[in-house]
Amino acid sequence: GGGTSNNSGSDKQTYYKLSLFGQEKDSVYAMAQTLFSGGSTHGDIALVEAALSPQEFYHLVKIGVPFPHNTFGGYIGYKTDNDPKQRGTSAGPWTSQQMYRKLLVQVEKERIPLLDKHEVISLLISEKGEEKRVVGAIAINKNIASTGLSSLVIFQAENIVMGTGGPGGLYKTSVYPKKHLGSSGIALEVGAKAVNLTEWQYGLASIKFRWNVSGTYQQAIPRYISTKLDGSDEREFLNDFFPSMGKLATAIFLKGYQWPFDVEKIKNYGSSLIDILVYQENILKGRRVFLDFRKNPKANQKLEEFNLNNLDAEAYTYLKKGEALLNTPFARLKQMNPLAVDLYRQNGIDLSKEPLEISVCAQHNNGGLLGNIWWESNIKHLFPIGEVNGTH
């Protein structure tokens, strides 16, 4: 249970699938086009993912993952990161952990053996002409690693499914769980091809407790402040770069479902301008940056007083529907997503009493090992799946 799926999340960790309820039109081809338009996804793979997304979603529902539904049994979606449709759904901040635990129950029901604390250090291959295929792996049994060579374990395998996540150990400032380093190197070492390795996703995350501050953490419209390293000289640095408080507050709100940095959302005071300004303040100027949920953004000589009525229509309507037109960011957050508040409290951070330190963090490697529509590598019988596969 040491992988990212069991140890990470966000305000309402999103599962992405085809829209399944509501009046908004959607189709397999429309979803495939959305996946493809990101620029790092092969169109055939996008089509497979879109076509099978309802089937796999209902598989998770059937085994007990508590995705919310309405009185009529409909799984209503919402807009997630840079998506034009309402395809997102969530079982809360720990959605992937709940998926992991329910799938683990299925593994145990099937009596599939699990070898915990075995770290694979090399893949074994055979070669016939120019074709390579995987035949096994070498691992260290970390339970007895101190014994030296006797801790080595050799596995013979017809197929190897490699679901080890992205190379999270590459970055100092990262939202990956601290022990998640990735293992793409052992596949590259035996000749597995890679694709899109330079393509990464970055976004705002807390750094004391590593967690994405997306969704309602932004839709609550907290105050962005920076300080010197010793905590002195507090200032609201975003104020200097926006023409009005309404524009600033709306950009913060939109950062909720436009969370990853997107160069197309910098212009016209878009939400990704915030990522640039946080990076400048934090890295270039050497200051600490915080989200403060205790107070609304403050006026200055340039910007008017904060007023929810000055939000763009999209933001105002969202908060009104959620009954979150309340006086403080903390009150709005607690109303929209009380689990998001509890999560930080459980990790020693009370958002009602202290600001939350953040930075622009590496969050996801869009590249990885090359795979075909069956997720099979050019090394036959090796199947990199999930983030380690460079699909998107």
PyMOL commands that set and color helices and strands:
alter all, ss='L'
color gray80, all
select helices_A, chain A and resi 4-6+28-37+43-62+95-109+142-151+168-170+184-189+216-219+237-241+245-254+263-265+267-269+272-284+308-310+313-321+329-336+338-346+386-388
alter helices_A, ss='H'
color red, helices_A
select strands_A, chain A and resi 14-16+88-90+118-128+131-141+152-156+160-162+194-195+200-206+211-212+223-227+288-292+356-365+368-369+382-384
alter strands_A, ss='S'
color yellow, strands_A
deselect
rebuild
show_as cartoon
